[in-house]
Amino acid sequence: MLNSELQANMHQHTACTNIAMRQIFKKTDKSFIPELPRFAFDGRIIVIQSESEAIRAVEALRHYPVLGIDTETRPAFQKGKSYKVALLQIAGEDLCFLFRLNEFGFSPCLVELLSDPSILKVGLSLHDDFLMLRRRNESFVPAGYIELQDFAKELGIEDMSLQKLYANIFHKRISKNARLSNWEADVLSESQKVYAATDAVTCIQLYQELKNLKENKAYELV
């Protein structure tokens, strides 16, 4: 009996030591980010410009277990000037829909999707996104969300921007060059589309990896 218990304990210890411990930073030094390899989403990106297209896109998105969410708003360079959210990005793992809200509004099918508690949505700084979306539809009540900043805090991470968090977890760089571009342009540029889709898809990647690190306790905070 004693031998069997000893062998079981040794087996458990071996299994634990075989788990690769990841080092993650409590605070991320911004100076090392430019040296990292760049990540850009290379999957399908579909621009949605009408209510009918939005309905079909939402039907496709409902088949994904996790959705990544982000928004873009035209920057205002004049004091006192502001714009409503222009673009809503909703992504699955392998594709991203870009909904041009400045062209057809925050349609009922999108409100219903983002208010459905049975569909898991993840994102960063979601409170700000929700405020902007409510300016387009005051009846919008979000449900079914996980805020990645709260998730990261549970692991002891303090730097919460998407760029720093992604660099910390994946050692890759996300370009932010298109952030202040015109999101109400007649036609979105290729760089705008890739930028917008990348932000939404990386939220899914971060959720999955942070969840894995938390559940397996396979990390060391430095």
Secondary structure, DSSP 4 states (H G I P E B T S, - for coil): -HHHHHHHHHHHHHHHHTSPPEEE-SS--GGGGGGSPB----SEEEEE-SHHHHHHHHHHHTT-SEEEEEEEE----STT----EEEEEEE-SSEEEEEEHHHH-S-HHHHHHHT-TTSEEEESSHHHHHHHHHTT-TT----SEEEHHHHHHHTT----SHHHHHHHHHS-B---TTTTS-TT-SS--HHHHHHHHHHHHHHHHHHHHHHHHHHHT-EEE-
